[in-house]
């Protein structure tokens, strides 16, 4: 069985509460908050664990919020490899308004990662057993440049890891420029930006995904379409073939 690891560079402690209604200035009485682990790779590891598998979550932690995050994951029996940081782990807030049924999601910036802290995370990645699957998911926090992100991905590939990248914007584009990513998961808008044209019909999405694969940038592409589901393409489906992996 393949070993699975996840890397989250901007984890969060997510808190959720409810209030009868929302208005400016006055005090809004809320219910006791519910806390959950947050962050792309962390949620991947949680889902795999919930389904009976095992995935080790690698991420930075800082302060009381970071310790609370680790405690929650331990309660869910998710294996953790963490790196201590100077800054506290961010805490996001989700507020459900009873009167309207609306939800407000207040998302804080990720804690700044200093160079030595990022290096410790990269060291953990380069000690993952060769042939393992590494899921890098979530946004880049302050302190992590595109160049540093690219260096991290290259170090993982040199270790012989198979990479799944679930990011967006410049980070996703930079990862694909390295090439030979096992799987990427853009949404329709992100894929449109990658191929630099509008994607309207399902065939447009399929063709764009196939372009990414034929170029050797990724072996599999899964495009999320919101409420419409998703479209997946893989190298083996293409009649014309695709670039070989490293």
N, C-alpha and C positions, 0 to 999 in steps of 0.2 A: 504494500500500500504506500502511496506517495505521501511524504511528509508535507504538511501545509503550514506555512507561516504567513502572518500578515504584518504589515508595517503601516503605522499611522503616525504621521509627523505632527499633526495638529489635533490631538485628542481633546475630548471635552467631558465635563460632568454636566449632564442635562437634567434640568429640573422642570417639572410640569405642575401647574396649579390651575384652579378655576376661580372665577369671580362672577358675581351676578350680572354686572354691567361695567362698562368702562367709560370714563369721562375724565377731563383734565382737572388738574389742581387738587381735587379732594383725595382722601385716602381710599384706596380700593381694598376692601376686605377679601382675602383670598383663603382658599382651603390649604391645609398642610401640604407642602410640596412632596412630590414623588421624584426620587432620583434614579437615573439610569445612566449606564455608560454610553458615551457618544464618540463618534469618529468613524470614518469609513472602514478602515481595516479592522478596527475593534468590533464593529457590527458584523463584519464577515465572519470573524472568529466566533462570535456569539451564535450566529445562525448555524454554523457548522456543528458547534457543540450541542445546540438544541436538537439538531437532527441526528445526533448519535455519533458524529465524527469527532475528530480532534484537530484543532488548529491553535498554534501558539501565537499570541498577540505581542508584538514588539512595539513599544511606544515610549515617549518621554513623559515623566510625571514631575510635578512640583507642588509643594505646599500641602495644605490640608485637603484641597480639592483633588489633588493627584492621589493622595492616600485613600480618600473615599472612593475614587474611581477603581483603584486596585482591589479594595475590599469588595466592591460590588461584583467585579469579575471573578474573584475567588469564590464568592457565594454561588455564582453560576458555573463554577468548576472549569473556567477558561484558563488554560496555562498562560502565564504572563512572564515576559522578559522586559523589564523596564529600565530606563536610564533616568537618574535624578537630574533635575534642572534647577536653575536659580529662580526662574519665574514660576508662579503658581499656574497650574493647569486651568484653562479657561472654564467658566461656567455659563452655559446657555440657559435661557428661560423661555418656556412655552406657556402661554396663557390662553385658556379657553374661556370665552365669554358666554355665559348661560343664556342671556337674553337674545343674542343674535345667532348663536351657534358658530361664531367666527373664532378662529385661532390666530393668535399673534405669536410669531417666533422671533425672539431677540437673540441674534447670533453674535457672539463676541469674537474679536480677532484671536487667532491662535497665539499661545505664548511664544515669545521670541526664543529661537534656538541659537545658542552661541556655538561657535565653530568646534570647540572641544566636545560639546554635547552631541552635535551632529556626528562627529567622528566616532564617538562611542556607539551611537546607533549603527553607523556603517560597520564598525567592528563586529557587532552582533550579527549583522547580515552576512559578513564574510566568514562567519563560523557556522552558518547553516549548512547541513550536509548537502553535498553535491547531488543534483537531480531533484531536489525538493522544489515545491511550488511556492513562490512568494507573491502575495497579493499586496500591491502598494496602492492604497486607496485613500482619497481625501485631498484636501487643499494643502498648499505649501504655506507654512507659517512665516512670520517675519524672521529674517535671519537666514533663510534658506533660498539662495539664488538659483536660477535655472542651471547655472554651471555646476553648482554643488549637487543639484538633483540629478543631472546627467552623470556626474562622477559616481554617484551612488548606484545608479542603474548599471553603469558599466562594471562597477565592482561586483555587483550581484551576478551579472552575466559571466564574468571571469571566474566566479566561484562555481559556475555550472548550474545556476538556478534558472528555472522556468518562471517567467514573469507575467503576471496579470496586472495591467495598469488601469485604474479607474480614477482618472483625474480629469481636468478640463483646461481649456485655454492654452496658454503658452506651455504649461507643464506637459500636457498631453502631446502637443505638437513636438516638443523637444524629445520626449520619450520615443515617439515614432521615428524621428530622424535617426536615432541610434540604430533602429531596425531589429528584426528578429524577436519582437515581443510575442510571447505566447498568445495573449488575448488582450484586446482593449475593449472598453465598454462606453463609447460615447453615446450621447443622445442625438436626436436628429439634427438639432441646431449645431452641436459641436462637430458632427460629421460634415455638415454643410460647410462649416468654416475650414475644415481640414482639406476638403477638395475644392474649395473656393467657388462654389456655385450653389444655387438654390435646389433643394431636394423636396419635391412636391408629392410624387406618387411613390408607392412602395417599391416599384422597379427602380426608381431613381436612387432610393436608399440602398437597395441590393447592389446596384452597379457601383455605387460609391464605395461600399464595403469591399467589393471585389477588387477595386483599384488599389485600396490600401494593402490587400493581401498580395496581389500580383507584384506590387513594388518591393515586396520583401520586408515591409515595415512591421507587419504583424501576421501571425499564422491564422488567427481567428478574430473575427469582429462581431460583437453583439451590440446592436443598436437599440436603445430603449426608446419607446414611442409613447410613453405616458400611459394613459388609459387604454390605448390601442394595443398594448403589449410590446412586442419587440421583434426584431429580425436578426437572425444570426447567419453568418457565412464562415466557412472554414476552407483552408487550403485544398483539402481533398475533394471539395465539391467543384472546383474549377477545371473545366475541360482542358484549358490551355496550360494548366499547371501554375506553379508559383516558385518563387525563389526558395532555395533550400536553406535550412537553418544552419547555425554555426556548428 
